[in-house]
Amino acid sequence: MPEKRTSRRPARTQSKRAWSGRGHPADRRTGRARGRGKHGTGRSSRARSDRTRPAGSTGRARRNSRPAGSGADRGSGRRPSRRYRQGGIADQSLGTGRAVILILLITVLSVAFAVLMAHEHNLAQIRDSQTSDQQKYDFNPGRIITDKKFFDSSAMTSTQVQAFLNEQGASCTSDMCLRSAAFQTRSVAKDEQCNGYEGGGRQSAAQIIDQTARSCRISQRTLLVMLEKEQGLIRTTQPTERRYSAAMGLSCPDTAKCDATYSGFFNQVYGAAKRLRYYQGHPDQYNYHAGRVNTIAYNPDSSCGTGQVYIENTATALLYIYTPYQPDTAALTGRFGDRCSSYGNLNFSRLWRLWFGSTQ
């Protein structure tokens, strides 16, 4: 700014006004004055006093001692340099650019805030609807069961599982009843989902269920409920090989045949528990996620439509990945519903409450 301009120019000669009546500036430098001094020495007493006056003293010399470009020069009426004028225009442009950026930023934030408020409003409505479902039908589509209960692998012992099968299957008299059947097992190595399985011989259903639950860290109750909701194996009085081959409904899509790789009771139970853990470890590969609103169909038939569900926890997300449908109003209010009704996840909730109490 002012000091910078001064350094780029030669020093300006002192103004003529400052030296009026005191001789030529050059004479001052040599100690001479044009007129004779008071004592006839050829040296003006005024010049002598100016030379001996300390720097910064009062008077006209003090005003002229200011650097070029100081406040005195700005008030002297001299026209600002081209560089100064161009700098002012640049400053104005910069100020305008900042104002535009600020306006754009405010606009973006306003739009984002409006979108967020709309999302929160929609989310609140969905949650209110789910709470209403819980109160009316004892079923919350966004929180079918808590994570703690779903993953509690110490909920039952093998003996307790056997006692449960005996009680629930008491009416079954076939030699294939689940409470008395034995199934071929195999050893499975430990992996990132489960801690492996020590098999190789025939084991009871209770032993397979309990050992699988502990290996894959999933509740024995979860596996029991899934066996019933998929094939009715806990309470059926007419068990069949076909039911056992698809015991957990694993890799048995609604629109295709079951995958023979997972056929058999052991493969179904251990494979399903491992699959659930895989879902949990690789959520990005699937369409349903906890902590967000999800679009979930009512039926495999796309014409039956979809509904918005805010999935609250991991266990609920896994159940939807495994069985990707939610019950419609007809399913919630009636025993048989209509053509668009599906019951998989609704039955999971109802069976759990029937056998083990609250899912929450």
TAVENFEN-V986201 format. One record per residue. N is the residue number from 0. RES is the residue in one small letter. SS is DSSP state (hx for helix, st for strand, lp for the rest). OMEGA is omega in whole degrees, -180 to 180 (NA if undefined). Layout:
N,RES,SS,OMEGA
N,RES,SS,OMEGA
//
This chain:
0,m,lp,-172
1,p,hx,-179
2,e,hx,-178
3,k,hx,178
4,r,hx,-177
5,t,hx,-177
6,s,hx,-179
7,r,lp,179
8,r,lp,173
9,p,lp,179
10,a,lp,-179
11,r,lp,176
12,t,lp,-178
13,q,lp,-172
14,s,lp,179
15,k,lp,-179
16,r,hx,-177
17,a,hx,-176
18,w,hx,-178
19,s,lp,178
20,g,lp,-178
21,r,lp,177
22,g,lp,-179
23,h,lp,-179
24,p,hx,180
25,a,hx,178
26,d,hx,179
27,r,hx,-180
28,r,hx,-179
29,t,hx,179
30,g,lp,-179
31,r,lp,174
32,a,lp,-178
33,r,lp,179
34,g,lp,177
35,r,lp,-180
36,g,lp,-177
37,k,lp,-177
38,h,lp,176
39,g,lp,-178
40,t,lp,-177
41,g,lp,-179
42,r,lp,-177
43,s,lp,176
44,s,hx,178
45,r,hx,177
46,a,hx,-180
47,r,hx,-180
48,s,hx,176
49,d,hx,-177
50,r,hx,-176
51,t,hx,-180
52,r,lp,-179
53,p,lp,177
54,a,lp,179
55,g,lp,179
56,s,lp,-177
57,t,lp,177
58,g,lp,-177
59,r,hx,180
60,a,hx,179
61,r,hx,179
62,r,hx,-179
63,n,hx,-180
64,s,lp,179
65,r,lp,179
66,p,lp,176
67,a,lp,179
68,g,lp,179
69,s,lp,-180
70,g,hx,180
71,a,hx,-180
72,d,hx,180
73,r,hx,178
74,g,lp,-175
75,s,lp,179
76,g,lp,179
77,r,lp,-178
78,r,lp,179
79,p,lp,-179
80,s,lp,178
81,r,hx,-179
82,r,hx,-180
83,y,hx,-179
84,r,hx,178
85,q,hx,178
86,g,hx,178
87,g,hx,178
88,i,hx,179
89,a,hx,179
90,d,hx,178
91,q,hx,179
92,s,hx,180
93,l,hx,178
94,g,hx,178
95,t,hx,179
96,g,hx,179
97,r,hx,179
98,a,hx,179
99,v,hx,179
100,i,hx,180
101,l,hx,179
102,i,hx,179
103,l,hx,-180
104,l,hx,179
105,i,hx,179
106,t,hx,180
107,v,hx,-180
108,l,hx,179
109,s,hx,179
110,v,hx,180
111,a,hx,179
112,f,hx,179
113,a,hx,179
114,v,hx,180
115,l,hx,180
116,m,hx,178
117,a,hx,178
118,h,hx,-180
119,e,hx,178
120,h,hx,178
121,n,hx,179
122,l,hx,179
123,a,hx,179
124,q,hx,179
125,i,hx,180
126,r,hx,178
127,d,hx,179
128,s,hx,180
129,q,hx,176
130,t,hx,178
131,s,hx,177
132,d,hx,180
133,q,hx,-178
134,q,hx,-177
135,k,hx,-170
136,y,hx,-176
137,d,lp,178
138,f,lp,177
139,n,lp,-177
140,p,lp,180
141,g,lp,180
142,r,lp,-176
143,i,lp,179
144,i,lp,179
145,t,lp,177
146,d,hx,-177
147,k,hx,-178
148,k,hx,-178
149,f,hx,-174
150,f,lp,-177
151,d,lp,-176
152,s,lp,176
153,s,lp,-178
154,a,lp,-179
155,m,lp,171
156,t,lp,178
157,s,hx,179
158,t,hx,179
159,q,hx,177
160,v,hx,179
161,q,hx,179
162,a,hx,179
163,f,hx,179
164,l,hx,179
165,n,hx,-178
166,e,hx,-176
167,q,hx,-179
168,g,lp,-176
169,a,lp,-178
170,s,lp,-179
171,c,lp,-179
172,t,lp,-179
173,s,lp,176
174,d,lp,178
175,m,lp,180
176,c,lp,-176
177,l,lp,-176
178,r,lp,-178
179,s,lp,-177
180,a,lp,175
181,a,st,-173
182,f,st,178
183,q,st,179
184,t,lp,177
185,r,lp,178
186,s,lp,-180
187,v,st,-179
188,a,lp,177
189,k,lp,176
190,d,lp,-176
191,e,lp,180
192,q,lp,-175
193,c,lp,-178
194,n,lp,178
195,g,lp,-177
196,y,st,176
197,e,lp,-178
198,g,lp,180
199,g,lp,179
200,g,lp,179
201,r,st,-179
202,q,st,177
203,s,st,178
204,a,hx,-180
205,a,hx,179
206,q,hx,-180
207,i,hx,-179
208,i,hx,-177
209,d,hx,-179
210,q,hx,177
211,t,hx,-180
212,a,hx,-179
213,r,hx,180
214,s,hx,-175
215,c,hx,176
216,r,lp,176
217,i,lp,-176
218,s,lp,173
219,q,hx,179
220,r,hx,178
221,t,hx,-179
222,l,hx,178
223,l,hx,180
224,v,hx,-180
225,m,hx,176
226,l,hx,-179
227,e,hx,-176
228,k,hx,-179
229,e,hx,-175
230,q,hx,179
231,g,lp,-172
232,l,lp,-177
233,i,lp,-173
234,r,lp,-177
235,t,lp,174
236,t,lp,-179
237,q,lp,178
238,p,lp,180
239,t,lp,177
240,e,hx,180
241,r,hx,178
242,r,hx,-179
243,y,hx,-179
244,s,hx,179
245,a,lp,-170
246,a,lp,-177
247,m,lp,-178
248,g,lp,-178
249,l,lp,180
250,s,lp,175
251,c,lp,-177
252,p,lp,-179
253,d,lp,-174
254,t,lp,-179
255,a,lp,179
256,k,lp,178
257,c,lp,176
258,d,lp,-176
259,a,hx,180
260,t,hx,-176
261,y,hx,-179
262,s,lp,178
263,g,lp,-174
264,f,hx,-178
265,f,hx,-179
266,n,hx,-180
267,q,hx,-176
268,v,hx,-178
269,y,hx,-179
270,g,hx,-180
271,a,hx,179
272,a,hx,179
273,k,hx,-179
274,r,hx,179
275,l,hx,178
276,r,hx,177
277,y,hx,176
278,y,hx,-177
279,q,hx,-178
280,g,hx,-178
281,h,lp,-174
282,p,hx,-178
283,d,hx,-179
284,q,hx,-173
285,y,lp,-170
286,n,lp,-175
287,y,lp,-173
288,h,lp,176
289,a,lp,177
290,g,lp,178
291,r,st,177
292,v,st,-178
293,n,st,175
294,t,st,-174
295,i,st,-178
296,a,st,176
297,y,lp,-172
298,n,lp,174
299,p,lp,177
300,d,lp,-175
301,s,hx,-180
302,s,hx,179
303,c,hx,174
304,g,lp,-177
305,t,st,176
306,g,st,180
307,q,st,179
308,v,st,172
309,y,st,-179
310,i,st,-173
311,e,lp,-173
312,n,lp,-175
313,t,hx,-177
314,a,hx,180
315,t,hx,177
316,a,hx,180
317,l,hx,179
318,l,hx,178
319,y,hx,176
320,i,hx,-179
321,y,hx,178
322,t,lp,-167
323,p,lp,179
324,y,st,175
325,q,lp,179
326,p,lp,174
327,d,lp,-178
328,t,hx,179
329,a,hx,179
330,a,hx,-178
331,l,hx,-175
332,t,hx,-177
333,g,lp,-179
334,r,lp,-176
335,f,lp,176
336,g,lp,179
337,d,lp,-174
338,r,lp,-179
339,c,lp,-177
340,s,lp,172
341,s,lp,-168
342,y,lp,-173
343,g,hx,-177
344,n,hx,175
345,l,hx,179
346,n,hx,177
347,f,hx,-179
348,s,hx,-177
349,r,hx,179
350,l,hx,179
351,w,hx,-179
352,r,hx,179
353,l,hx,-174
354,w,hx,-169
355,f,hx,180
356,g,lp,-174
357,s,lp,175
358,t,lp,-174
359,q,lp,NA
//
